[in-house]
Amino acid sequence: MFGLGAPELILILVITLVIFGPSKLPEIGKSVGSGIKEFKKATEDVTSEVKELEKD
């Protein structure tokens, strides 16, 4: 996953916890999840359009 191992991910989580505090983490996680979902949807739409154009 982007060349990040477990120690790096733990460090990022700890830094995020220190900066934003535990009360903001669920809100941040929800926002990140929504962003990832929208990104996946957009890439699927583009991929389907490209495949459709290749058929023509």
PDB file of N, CA, C, O and CB in Angstrom:
ATOM      1  N   MET A   1       0.838  -1.174   0.000  1.00  0.00           N
ATOM      2  CA  MET A   1       0.000   0.000   0.000  1.00  0.00           C
ATOM      3  C   MET A   1       0.885   1.239   0.000  1.00  0.00           C
ATOM      4  O   MET A   1       1.307   1.697   1.062  1.00  0.00           O
ATOM      5  CB  MET A   1      -0.955  -0.003   1.211  1.00  0.00           C
ATOM      6  N   PHE A   2       1.167   1.779  -1.163  1.00  0.00           N
ATOM      7  CA  PHE A   2       1.958   2.992  -1.320  1.00  0.00           C
ATOM      8  C   PHE A   2       3.340   2.887  -0.681  1.00  0.00           C
ATOM      9  O   PHE A   2       3.949   3.908  -0.361  1.00  0.00           O
ATOM     10  CB  PHE A   2       1.217   4.159  -0.728  1.00  0.00           C
ATOM     11  N   GLY A   3       3.835   1.687  -0.495  1.00  0.00           N
ATOM     12  CA  GLY A   3       5.158   1.494   0.078  1.00  0.00           C
ATOM     13  C   GLY A   3       5.228   1.784   1.573  1.00  0.00           C
ATOM     14  O   GLY A   3       6.318   1.981   2.110  1.00  0.00           O
ATOM     15  N   LEU A   4       4.097   1.814   2.245  1.00  0.00           N
ATOM     16  CA  LEU A   4       4.080   2.066   3.683  1.00  0.00           C
ATOM     17  C   LEU A   4       3.900   0.756   4.427  1.00  0.00           C
ATOM     18  O   LEU A   4       3.021  -0.043   4.106  1.00  0.00           O
ATOM     19  CB  LEU A   4       2.961   3.062   4.058  1.00  0.00           C
ATOM     20  N   GLY A   5       4.739   0.552   5.417  1.00  0.00           N
ATOM     21  CA  GLY A   5       4.622  -0.644   6.242  1.00  0.00           C
ATOM     22  C   GLY A   5       3.840  -0.342   7.509  1.00  0.00           C
ATOM     23  O   GLY A   5       3.347   0.770   7.699  1.00  0.00           O
ATOM     24  N   ALA A   6       3.734  -1.330   8.363  1.00  0.00           N
ATOM     25  CA  ALA A   6       2.993  -1.179   9.617  1.00  0.00           C
ATOM     26  C   ALA A   6       3.584  -0.081  10.514  1.00  0.00           C
ATOM     27  O   ALA A   6       2.824   0.713  11.068  1.00  0.00           O
ATOM     28  CB  ALA A   6       2.976  -2.505  10.370  1.00  0.00           C
ATOM     29  N   PRO A   7       4.915  -0.011  10.675  1.00  0.00           N
ATOM     30  CA  PRO A   7       5.454   1.049  11.550  1.00  0.00           C
ATOM     31  C   PRO A   7       5.118   2.462  11.055  1.00  0.00           C
ATOM     32  O   PRO A   7       4.825   3.352  11.853  1.00  0.00           O
ATOM     33  CB  PRO A   7       6.968   0.904  11.664  1.00  0.00           C
ATOM     34  N   GLU A   8       5.164   2.653   9.747  1.00  0.00           N
ATOM     35  CA  GLU A   8       4.852   3.972   9.198  1.00  0.00           C
ATOM     36  C   GLU A   8       3.384   4.326   9.415  1.00  0.00           C
ATOM     37  O   GLU A   8       3.056   5.460   9.764  1.00  0.00           O
ATOM     38  CB  GLU A   8       5.189   4.021   7.706  1.00  0.00           C
ATOM     39  N   LEU A   9       2.502   3.345   9.204  1.00  0.00           N
ATOM     40  CA  LEU A   9       1.072   3.596   9.401  1.00  0.00           C
ATOM     41  C   LEU A   9       0.751   3.897  10.859  1.00  0.00           C
ATOM     42  O   LEU A   9      -0.088   4.750  11.150  1.00  0.00           O
ATOM     43  CB  LEU A   9       0.255   2.398   8.929  1.00  0.00           C
ATOM     44  N   ILE A  10       1.417   3.199  11.772  1.00  0.00           N
ATOM     45  CA  ILE A  10       1.214   3.460  13.202  1.00  0.00           C
ATOM     46  C   ILE A  10       1.702   4.858  13.553  1.00  0.00           C
ATOM     47  O   ILE A  10       1.048   5.571  14.314  1.00  0.00           O
ATOM     48  CB  ILE A  10       1.945   2.405  14.065  1.00  0.00           C
ATOM     49  N   LEU A  11       2.839   5.252  13.009  1.00  0.00           N
ATOM     50  CA  LEU A  11       3.368   6.588  13.267  1.00  0.00           C
ATOM     51  C   LEU A  11       2.412   7.661  12.748  1.00  0.00           C
ATOM     52  O   LEU A  11       2.173   8.658  13.429  1.00  0.00           O
ATOM     53  CB  LEU A  11       4.750   6.750  12.618  1.00  0.00           C
ATOM     54  N   ILE A  12       1.868   7.466  11.561  1.00  0.00           N
ATOM     55  CA  ILE A  12       0.905   8.421  11.001  1.00  0.00           C
ATOM     56  C   ILE A  12      -0.336   8.503  11.887  1.00  0.00           C
ATOM     57  O   ILE A  12      -0.849   9.594  12.136  1.00  0.00           O
ATOM     58  CB  ILE A  12       0.509   8.017   9.561  1.00  0.00           C
ATOM     59  N   LEU A  13      -0.818   7.360  12.363  1.00  0.00           N
ATOM     60  CA  LEU A  13      -1.990   7.340  13.243  1.00  0.00           C
ATOM     61  C   LEU A  13      -1.713   8.081  14.547  1.00  0.00           C
ATOM     62  O   LEU A  13      -2.557   8.845  15.014  1.00  0.00           O
ATOM     63  CB  LEU A  13      -2.411   5.897  13.542  1.00  0.00           C
ATOM     64  N   VAL A  14      -0.546   7.866  15.135  1.00  0.00           N
ATOM     65  CA  VAL A  14      -0.195   8.542  16.395  1.00  0.00           C
ATOM     66  C   VAL A  14      -0.090  10.048  16.181  1.00  0.00           C
ATOM     67  O   VAL A  14      -0.583  10.823  17.000  1.00  0.00           O
ATOM     68  CB  VAL A  14       1.139   7.991  16.959  1.00  0.00           C
ATOM     69  N   ILE A  15       0.541  10.469  15.097  1.00  0.00           N
ATOM     70  CA  ILE A  15       0.665  11.905  14.809  1.00  0.00           C
ATOM     71  C   ILE A  15      -0.716  12.523  14.607  1.00  0.00           C
ATOM     72  O   ILE A  15      -0.991  13.615  15.105  1.00  0.00           O
ATOM     73  CB  ILE A  15       1.547  12.140  13.555  1.00  0.00           C
ATOM     74  N   THR A  16      -1.580  11.826  13.879  1.00  0.00           N
ATOM     75  CA  THR A  16      -2.945  12.312  13.663  1.00  0.00           C
ATOM     76  C   THR A  16      -3.695  12.422  14.980  1.00  0.00           C
ATOM     77  O   THR A  16      -4.422  13.390  15.205  1.00  0.00           O
ATOM     78  CB  THR A  16      -3.702  11.387  12.703  1.00  0.00           C
ATOM     79  N   LEU A  17      -3.523  11.441  15.844  1.00  0.00           N
ATOM     80  CA  LEU A  17      -4.178  11.459  17.151  1.00  0.00           C
ATOM     81  C   LEU A  17      -3.704  12.643  17.984  1.00  0.00           C
ATOM     82  O   LEU A  17      -4.507  13.292  18.654  1.00  0.00           O
ATOM     83  CB  LEU A  17      -3.913  10.150  17.900  1.00  0.00           C
ATOM     84  N   VAL A  18      -2.410  12.926  17.947  1.00  0.00           N
ATOM     85  CA  VAL A  18      -1.861  14.042  18.723  1.00  0.00           C
ATOM     86  C   VAL A  18      -2.363  15.373  18.169  1.00  0.00           C
ATOM     87  O   VAL A  18      -2.709  16.271  18.937  1.00  0.00           O
ATOM     88  CB  VAL A  18      -0.315  14.006  18.712  1.00  0.00           C
ATOM     89  N   ILE A  19      -2.406  15.506  16.847  1.00  0.00           N
ATOM     90  CA  ILE A  19      -2.804  16.778  16.235  1.00  0.00           C
ATOM     91  C   ILE A  19      -4.293  17.053  16.427  1.00  0.00           C
ATOM     92  O   ILE A  19      -4.669  18.149  16.842  1.00  0.00           O
ATOM     93  CB  ILE A  19      -2.466  16.776  14.745  1.00  0.00           C
ATOM     94  N   PHE A  20      -5.137  16.076  16.133  1.00  0.00           N
ATOM     95  CA  PHE A  20      -6.580  16.312  16.122  1.00  0.00           C
ATOM     96  C   PHE A  20      -7.298  15.879  17.391  1.00  0.00           C
ATOM     97  O   PHE A  20      -8.400  16.356  17.662  1.00  0.00           O
ATOM     98  CB  PHE A  20      -7.183  15.608  14.967  1.00  0.00           C
ATOM     99  N   GLY A  21      -6.710  15.004  18.162  1.00  0.00           N
ATOM    100  CA  GLY A  21      -7.356  14.518  19.377  1.00  0.00           C
ATOM    101  C   GLY A  21      -8.328  13.390  19.080  1.00  0.00           C
ATOM    102  O   GLY A  21      -8.773  13.223  17.944  1.00  0.00           O
ATOM    103  N   PRO A  22      -8.652  12.619  20.105  1.00  0.00           N
ATOM    104  CA  PRO A  22      -9.500  11.438  19.896  1.00  0.00           C
ATOM    105  C   PRO A  22     -10.939  11.767  19.501  1.00  0.00           C
ATOM    106  O   PRO A  22     -11.606  10.941  18.878  1.00  0.00           O
ATOM    107  CB  PRO A  22      -9.516  10.610  21.145  1.00  0.00           C
ATOM    108  N   SER A  23     -11.424  12.946  19.847  1.00  0.00           N
ATOM    109  CA  SER A  23     -12.817  13.277  19.531  1.00  0.00           C
ATOM    110  C   SER A  23     -13.029  13.546  18.043  1.00  0.00           C
ATOM    111  O   SER A  23     -14.138  13.368  17.539  1.00  0.00           O
ATOM    112  CB  SER A  23     -13.255  14.488  20.334  1.00  0.00           C
ATOM    113  N   LYS A  24     -11.995  13.968  17.344  1.00  0.00           N
ATOM    114  CA  LYS A  24     -12.118  14.290  15.919  1.00  0.00           C
ATOM    115  C   LYS A  24     -11.834  13.102  15.005  1.00  0.00           C
ATOM    116  O   LYS A  24     -12.174  13.149  13.822  1.00  0.00           O
ATOM    117  CB  LYS A  24     -11.184  15.418  15.571  1.00  0.00           C
ATOM    118  N   LEU A  25     -11.220  12.043  15.521  1.00  0.00           N
ATOM    119  CA  LEU A  25     -10.831  10.917  14.662  1.00  0.00           C
ATOM    120  C   LEU A  25     -12.000  10.263  13.930  1.00  0.00           C
ATOM    121  O   LEU A  25     -11.859   9.979  12.740  1.00  0.00           O
ATOM    122  CB  LEU A  25     -10.131   9.878  15.487  1.00  0.00           C
ATOM    123  N   PRO A  26     -13.145  10.008  14.563  1.00  0.00           N
ATOM    124  CA  PRO A  26     -14.252   9.404  13.807  1.00  0.00           C
ATOM    125  C   PRO A  26     -14.731  10.287  12.651  1.00  0.00           C
ATOM    126  O   PRO A  26     -15.055   9.793  11.572  1.00  0.00           O
ATOM    127  CB  PRO A  26     -15.418   9.117  14.742  1.00  0.00           C
ATOM    128  N   GLU A  27     -14.769  11.586  12.892  1.00  0.00           N
ATOM    129  CA  GLU A  27     -15.189  12.525  11.844  1.00  0.00           C
ATOM    130  C   GLU A  27     -14.189  12.524  10.685  1.00  0.00           C
ATOM    131  O   GLU A  27     -14.580  12.529   9.518  1.00  0.00           O
ATOM    132  CB  GLU A  27     -15.334  13.954  12.421  1.00  0.00           C
ATOM    133  N   ILE A  28     -12.915  12.516  11.014  1.00  0.00           N
ATOM    134  CA  ILE A  28     -11.874  12.490   9.986  1.00  0.00           C
ATOM    135  C   ILE A  28     -11.931  11.181   9.213  1.00  0.00           C
ATOM    136  O   ILE A  28     -11.815  11.174   7.988  1.00  0.00           O
ATOM    137  CB  ILE A  28     -10.479  12.681  10.615  1.00  0.00           C
ATOM    138  N   GLY A  29     -12.108  10.075   9.923  1.00  0.00           N
ATOM    139  CA  GLY A  29     -12.211   8.771   9.264  1.00  0.00           C
ATOM    140  C   GLY A  29     -13.389   8.705   8.314  1.00  0.00           C
ATOM    141  O   GLY A  29     -13.282   8.157   7.217  1.00  0.00           O
ATOM    142  N   LYS A  30     -14.512   9.263   8.735  1.00  0.00           N
ATOM    143  CA  LYS A  30     -15.703   9.285   7.879  1.00  0.00           C
ATOM    144  C   LYS A  30     -15.443  10.116   6.624  1.00  0.00           C
ATOM    145  O   LYS A  30     -15.834   9.721   5.526  1.00  0.00           O
ATOM    146  CB  LYS A  30     -16.919   9.848   8.652  1.00  0.00           C
ATOM    147  N   SER A  31     -14.792  11.250   6.780  1.00  0.00           N
ATOM    148  CA  SER A  31     -14.491  12.102   5.636  1.00  0.00           C
ATOM    149  C   SER A  31     -13.533  11.418   4.667  1.00  0.00           C
ATOM    150  O   SER A  31     -13.717  11.481   3.452  1.00  0.00           O
ATOM    151  CB  SER A  31     -13.901  13.426   6.105  1.00  0.00           C
ATOM    152  N   VAL A  32     -12.517  10.769   5.208  1.00  0.00           N
ATOM    153  CA  VAL A  32     -11.557  10.057   4.358  1.00  0.00           C
ATOM    154  C   VAL A  32     -12.247   8.909   3.632  1.00  0.00           C
ATOM    155  O   VAL A  32     -12.008   8.691   2.444  1.00  0.00           O
ATOM    156  CB  VAL A  32     -10.371   9.524   5.197  1.00  0.00           C
ATOM    157  N   GLY A  33     -13.098   8.177   4.335  1.00  0.00           N
ATOM    158  CA  GLY A  33     -13.836   7.078   3.717  1.00  0.00           C
ATOM    159  C   GLY A  33     -14.737   7.555   2.592  1.00  0.00           C
ATOM    160  O   GLY A  33     -14.808   6.924   1.538  1.00  0.00           O
ATOM    161  N   SER A  34     -15.424   8.663   2.813  1.00  0.00           N
ATOM    162  CA  SER A  34     -16.283   9.226   1.767  1.00  0.00           C
ATOM    163  C   SER A  34     -15.461   9.666   0.564  1.00  0.00           C
ATOM    164  O   SER A  34     -15.867   9.468  -0.581  1.00  0.00           O
ATOM    165  CB  SER A  34     -17.089  10.412   2.314  1.00  0.00           C
ATOM    166  N   GLY A  35     -14.316  10.257   0.826  1.00  0.00           N
ATOM    167  CA  GLY A  35     -13.447  10.682  -0.270  1.00  0.00           C
ATOM    168  C   GLY A  35     -12.942   9.513  -1.091  1.00  0.00           C
ATOM    169  O   GLY A  35     -12.897   9.584  -2.319  1.00  0.00           O
ATOM    170  N   ILE A  36     -12.564   8.441  -0.421  1.00  0.00           N
ATOM    171  CA  ILE A  36     -12.089   7.247  -1.124  1.00  0.00           C
ATOM    172  C   ILE A  36     -13.213   6.637  -1.948  1.00  0.00           C
ATOM    173  O   ILE A  36     -12.990   6.192  -3.074  1.00  0.00           O
ATOM    174  CB  ILE A  36     -11.535   6.210  -0.127  1.00  0.00           C
ATOM    175  N   LYS A  37     -14.418   6.615  -1.392  1.00  0.00           N
ATOM    176  CA  LYS A  37     -15.573   6.069  -2.112  1.00  0.00           C
ATOM    177  C   LYS A  37     -15.851   6.877  -3.379  1.00  0.00           C
ATOM    178  O   LYS A  37     -16.087   6.300  -4.440  1.00  0.00           O
ATOM    179  CB  LYS A  37     -16.822   6.057  -1.202  1.00  0.00           C
ATOM    180  N   GLU A  38     -15.826   8.196  -3.278  1.00  0.00           N
ATOM    181  CA  GLU A  38     -16.056   9.049  -4.443  1.00  0.00           C
ATOM    182  C   GLU A  38     -14.948   8.873  -5.483  1.00  0.00           C
ATOM    183  O   GLU A  38     -15.215   8.864  -6.685  1.00  0.00           O
ATOM    184  CB  GLU A  38     -16.149  10.520  -4.017  1.00  0.00           C
ATOM    185  N   PHE A  39     -13.714   8.735  -5.019  1.00  0.00           N
ATOM    186  CA  PHE A  39     -12.598   8.539  -5.941  1.00  0.00           C
ATOM    187  C   PHE A  39     -12.751   7.235  -6.705  1.00  0.00           C
ATOM    188  O   PHE A  39     -12.538   7.199  -7.917  1.00  0.00           O
ATOM    189  CB  PHE A  39     -11.269   8.554  -5.186  1.00  0.00           C
ATOM    190  N   LYS A  40     -13.119   6.162  -6.010  1.00  0.00           N
ATOM    191  CA  LYS A  40     -13.322   4.866  -6.665  1.00  0.00           C
ATOM    192  C   LYS A  40     -14.452   4.944  -7.684  1.00  0.00           C
ATOM    193  O   LYS A  40     -14.345   4.394  -8.780  1.00  0.00           O
ATOM    194  CB  LYS A  40     -13.625   3.778  -5.625  1.00  0.00           C
ATOM    195  N   LYS A  41     -15.536   5.629  -7.320  1.00  0.00           N
ATOM    196  CA  LYS A  41     -16.667   5.769  -8.239  1.00  0.00           C
ATOM    197  C   LYS A  41     -16.246   6.535  -9.490  1.00  0.00           C
ATOM    198  O   LYS A  41     -16.607   6.157 -10.604  1.00  0.00           O
ATOM    199  CB  LYS A  41     -17.846   6.485  -7.546  1.00  0.00           C
ATOM    200  N   ALA A  42     -15.491   7.598  -9.305  1.00  0.00           N
ATOM    201  CA  ALA A  42     -15.040   8.392 -10.448  1.00  0.00           C
ATOM    202  C   ALA A  42     -14.115   7.584 -11.351  1.00  0.00           C
ATOM    203  O   ALA A  42     -14.225   7.667 -12.575  1.00  0.00           O
ATOM    204  CB  ALA A  42     -14.328   9.658  -9.968  1.00  0.00           C
ATOM    205  N   THR A  43     -13.209   6.806 -10.771  1.00  0.00           N
ATOM    206  CA  THR A  43     -12.307   6.006 -11.598  1.00  0.00           C
ATOM    207  C   THR A  43     -13.063   4.907 -12.331  1.00  0.00           C
ATOM    208  O   THR A  43     -12.724   4.579 -13.468  1.00  0.00           O
ATOM    209  CB  THR A  43     -11.198   5.397 -10.742  1.00  0.00           C
ATOM    210  N   GLU A  44     -14.083   4.331 -11.698  1.00  0.00           N
ATOM    211  CA  GLU A  44     -14.901   3.322 -12.376  1.00  0.00           C
ATOM    212  C   GLU A  44     -15.668   3.939 -13.540  1.00  0.00           C
ATOM    213  O   GLU A  44     -15.792   3.322 -14.598  1.00  0.00           O
ATOM    214  CB  GLU A  44     -15.879   2.666 -11.387  1.00  0.00           C
ATOM    215  N   ASP A  45     -16.185   5.156 -13.353  1.00  0.00           N
ATOM    216  CA  ASP A  45     -16.899   5.839 -14.430  1.00  0.00           C
ATOM    217  C   ASP A  45     -15.979   6.116 -15.613  1.00  0.00           C
ATOM    218  O   ASP A  45     -16.350   5.893 -16.766  1.00  0.00           O
ATOM    219  CB  ASP A  45     -17.505   7.147 -13.920  1.00  0.00           C
ATOM    220  N   VAL A  46     -14.789   6.600 -15.323  1.00  0.00           N
ATOM    221  CA  VAL A  46     -13.832   6.889 -16.394  1.00  0.00           C
ATOM    222  C   VAL A  46     -13.430   5.604 -17.103  1.00  0.00           C
ATOM    223  O   VAL A  46     -13.343   5.574 -18.330  1.00  0.00           O
ATOM    224  CB  VAL A  46     -12.584   7.603 -15.835  1.00  0.00           C
ATOM    225  N   THR A  47     -13.185   4.550 -16.343  1.00  0.00           N
ATOM    226  CA  THR A  47     -12.800   3.268 -16.933  1.00  0.00           C
ATOM    227  C   THR A  47     -13.899   2.735 -17.842  1.00  0.00           C
ATOM    228  O   THR A  47     -13.616   2.238 -18.931  1.00  0.00           O
ATOM    229  CB  THR A  47     -12.483   2.245 -15.837  1.00  0.00           C
ATOM    230  N   SER A  48     -15.148   2.834 -17.405  1.00  0.00           N
ATOM    231  CA  SER A  48     -16.249   2.336 -18.235  1.00  0.00           C
ATOM    232  C   SER A  48     -16.406   3.174 -19.497  1.00  0.00           C
ATOM    233  O   SER A  48     -16.724   2.633 -20.556  1.00  0.00           O
ATOM    234  CB  SER A  48     -17.559   2.334 -17.441  1.00  0.00           C
ATOM    235  N   GLU A  49     -16.191   4.480 -19.404  1.00  0.00           N
ATOM    236  CA  GLU A  49     -16.270   5.334 -20.590  1.00  0.00           C
ATOM    237  C   GLU A  49     -15.162   5.001 -21.579  1.00  0.00           C
ATOM    238  O   GLU A  49     -15.397   4.969 -22.786  1.00  0.00           O
ATOM    239  CB  GLU A  49     -16.192   6.809 -20.193  1.00  0.00           C
ATOM    240  N   VAL A  50     -13.966   4.756 -21.080  1.00  0.00           N
ATOM    241  CA  VAL A  50     -12.847   4.413 -21.960  1.00  0.00           C
ATOM    242  C   VAL A  50     -13.118   3.084 -22.655  1.00  0.00           C
ATOM    243  O   VAL A  50     -12.875   2.953 -23.855  1.00  0.00           O
ATOM    244  CB  VAL A  50     -11.521   4.344 -21.162  1.00  0.00           C
ATOM    245  N   LYS A  51     -13.616   2.107 -21.920  1.00  0.00           N
ATOM    246  CA  LYS A  51     -13.931   0.812 -22.522  1.00  0.00           C
ATOM    247  C   LYS A  51     -15.023   0.956 -23.572  1.00  0.00           C
ATOM    248  O   LYS A  51     -14.976   0.301 -24.614  1.00  0.00           O
ATOM    249  CB  LYS A  51     -14.362  -0.192 -21.446  1.00  0.00           C
ATOM    250  N   GLU A  52     -16.004   1.808 -23.304  1.00  0.00           N
ATOM    251  CA  GLU A  52     -17.087   2.036 -24.257  1.00  0.00           C
ATOM    252  C   GLU A  52     -16.550   2.683 -25.530  1.00  0.00           C
ATOM    253  O   GLU A  52     -16.965   2.329 -26.634  1.00  0.00           O
ATOM    254  CB  GLU A  52     -18.183   2.917 -23.631  1.00  0.00           C
ATOM    255  N   LEU A  53     -15.632   3.626 -25.376  1.00  0.00           N
ATOM    256  CA  LEU A  53     -15.044   4.280 -26.547  1.00  0.00           C
ATOM    257  C   LEU A  53     -14.165   3.323 -27.343  1.00  0.00           C
ATOM    258  O   LEU A  53     -14.086   3.426 -28.567  1.00  0.00           O
ATOM    259  CB  LEU A  53     -14.229   5.495 -26.118  1.00  0.00           C
ATOM    260  N   GLU A  54     -13.507   2.398 -26.658  1.00  0.00           N
ATOM    261  CA  GLU A  54     -12.663   1.423 -27.349  1.00  0.00           C
ATOM    262  C   GLU A  54     -13.496   0.469 -28.190  1.00  0.00           C
ATOM    263  O   GLU A  54     -13.031  -0.010 -29.225  1.00  0.00           O
ATOM    264  CB  GLU A  54     -11.828   0.635 -26.344  1.00  0.00           C
ATOM    265  N   LYS A  55     -14.729   0.186 -27.757  1.00  0.00           N
ATOM    266  CA  LYS A  55     -15.604  -0.708 -28.513  1.00  0.00           C
ATOM    267  C   LYS A  55     -16.022  -0.078 -29.839  1.00  0.00           C
ATOM    268  O   LYS A  55     -16.195  -0.777 -30.837  1.00  0.00           O
ATOM    269  CB  LYS A  55     -16.843  -1.066 -27.688  1.00  0.00           C
ATOM    270  N   ASP A  56     -16.182   1.246 -29.843  1.00  0.00           N
ATOM    271  CA  ASP A  56     -16.634   1.939 -31.056  1.00  0.00           C
ATOM    272  C   ASP A  56     -15.554   2.091 -32.043  1.00  0.00           C
ATOM    273  O   ASP A  56     -15.774   2.652 -33.116  1.00  0.00           O
ATOM    274  CB  ASP A  56     -17.183   3.273 -30.736  1.00  0.00           C
TER     275      ASP A  56
END
